[in-house]
């Protein structure tokens, strides 16, 4: 697929679809990066040690930040 066709296709996407495409492209850009893999490994290790929050806690945090305009 040509870049021009990709651009036209992206132009037709909804905002939600564009956000997904952006996340996917970022994933592709770093999926094989050893430093990225190391960061993910470290985050997983910390979560396994109990340094994590529940979904409800994350939602409350998100709502609080939104209320502050962040």
Secondary structure, DSSP 8 states (H G I E B T S, - for coil): --HHHHHHHHHTS-HHHHHHHHHHHHHHHHTT-HHHHHHHHHHHHHHHTT----HHHHHHHHHHHHHHT-
